[in-house]
Amino acid sequence: MTKRRFEMYQYRSALVRMRQGDSDRDIARSKTMGRKKLAQVREIASELGWLSPMLPLPDDGTLATLFVRKDALPASCLSTLEPWREQITKWHASGIYGSTIHATLVRNHGYTGSYSSVNRFLGQLAAQQQPDVPLRLTFKPAEAVQVDFGAGPLITDVYTGEIFKTWFFVMTLCWSRHQYAEFVRDQTVATWLGCHRRAFESFSGVPTRIIIDNAKCAITKACVYEPNVQRAYAECAEGYAFKIDPCPPRDPQKKGIVEAGVKYIKGSFLPLREFRDLGDANRQLHAWVMNEAGNRIHGTTREAPLKRFAEVEKSLLHALPAKPPELASWANIKVHRDAHVQYDNNYYSVPFHLVGDDLWLKATDTMVTVYREHEAVAAHVRLMGKGLRNTVIDHMPPEAQAWQMQDTQWCLSSALQIGPACHALVHAMFSDHVLIKMRAVQGVLRLKQKYGSIRLEAACSRANHYGTPSYKVVKTILEKGLDQLTTLSAFDALAATYTQGGRFCRESILQ
């Protein structure tokens, strides 16, 4: 049997009974100590005069100096791994397994000890380290809320048959533990801001600060000391007058209250429930929060969260602003070579001279505004579909504007200004049953810039006369100067002479 280790109160109890006259046999029957140990205690106590009822009993420190076993003290022998202490300490700190350390020592350093020696040595290193003692955070009423997302269930919409993944947004008041929860389909900035607004309206007030994780919809760059806050979230904080308190990276314990709330929803609400669609899921969740979750006795506060909230915390929240702040998403975008920017899979035009520039885009529920620094350079009604394009003609370069403006009516009107022959030729070209001759017509009208309206009208008249209304014919007439030859009436008379029989032609003899 191993030797028992006795506490000081057991030695004191044995001394008291010895002073009362009990024998070692009687004391041993109480299972306090064995007779052999009691004999040792009695011998030492007699030598020091502790058995006299007239003298006070010694304190625990004095008893410990005499009765603590030497084998209970830390061993003073050196480990066989002492020569490699520094290296093993570094390996252990970096998370290398003890079995790997033992194999490396055997392979590279000729160590002959067992793995148990390594294991005991690592245990000594762990005992020497300062324990990581977490600090339990406490909060005053209305001082703070904690926010987080949790993975929700797959929901099959019974009306459309669509199957989609969900998340649930949770905002928990740190003092009362009352919470707001909502199912959503994504974790975008717009969803994040909308959930905040609905949570504040549910609480009928705003807390002083919001403790969050480092989600991309809130923090663009996580950092222990100076994290970068999403521009849209910063504007929301200014509008509702709360302060953002991001947790350090990889330290979720700093928002343990909402972490527990997320686990509670997963464990208590989600199992064994069915949802017809997203709206039905949110209705069930809201009813559960206000009834079951809100009226349970919380394991930490030992009170119902809804009761604590209604009686104390609700009245201490900051009042909601008279006019709710505009919730907008901001994005840093680059102008494409076609003078458009892309946002949410749709395209919006900007002035063409900004091609290649980096701009800021502000998107609300109804509008999309593009900024160069603080200056608004374009504004569009927000498109609700996918792959749609919203183009303002004035944003395009002059040649592109001219191209877009030159439709069928514009071409006919421009041709009529040149002359009736040009108008007739353009009308005939548009009457083609096979080809859309928009480019050909525009080419004819552009010949005015080189040859003038008079020559172009004459060329069109000549082409119409011979039944060849085309861009190539008109261009050839102008290039060869045929429009400047004899008038068509004289030319027709000459042609009629040869057609009806010339001066030197013999009459044909029909056989």
Helices and strands as residue ranges (DSSP letters): H 8-19, H 24-29, H 35-48, H 60-67, G 70-72, G 82-84, H 85-93, H 98-109, H 115-128, E 144-151, E 155-156, E 163-164, E 167-173, E 179-184, H 189-203, E 209-212, E 219-221, E 228-229, H 231-240, E 243-246, G 252-255, H 256-264, I 265-269, H 278-288, I 289-293, H 294-295, H 305-308, I 309-313, G 314-316, E 329-334, E 340-343, E 346-349, G 352-354, E 358-363, E 367-372, E 375-381, E 389-390, G 393-395, H 398-405, H 408-418, H 420-430, H 438-446, H 448-465, H 471-480, G 482-484, H 488-500
